């Protein structure tokens, strides 16, 4: 598994190398792990993503964070540039976090799986509001044509 949300710039290369050097009996294409926020619109998903950006900024600045900040807390803490970080593949560079409408995020994941040859993607999210988190997971599952497990709505 490769955590693309930690080092998106190395994800494609790492997964391709895994396939090239894996023992023949285990030539599994690997698993790509991404962080994603899905909402009804690209703008709303970008806004919800501020919580994750603020959390990561807090961790980088202080070395700790007690909770995922709300969107309102994040808006006060983040600079405009931090709020506007890319959340889609731009000029071939993968973002730390995917955010967008169901179609936008599905298209991004499809690009990533095509580039790496993986057949499995693990998605994590950091959305402070439980209702928005459940909605994000539902939208993503629908967009990818999968049925979420029972834990998806509650965690």
Number of C-alpha atoms within 10 A of each C-alpha: 16 20 17 24 20 15 12 19 15 14 23 21 12 16 21 16 13 18 18 12 10 13 10 9 6 10 12 15 20 21 19 24 19 23 20 26 32 33 26 14 15 19 13 15 23 23 20 28 31 28 27 23 24 25 21 15 18 18 13 11 10 8 9 12 15 8 9 20 22 18 20 12 13 23 19 10 19 17 11 10 8 15 18 13 15 17 22 20 18 9 6 8 12 22 22 22 25 26 29 27 22 25 18 19 25 20 16 20 21 14 13 20 18 12 14 22 18 19 12 14 17 14 17 14 18 20 23 18 15 13 12 16 22 17 17 26 23 20 20 25 18 15 17 16 10 10 11 13 9 8 7 13 15 10 8
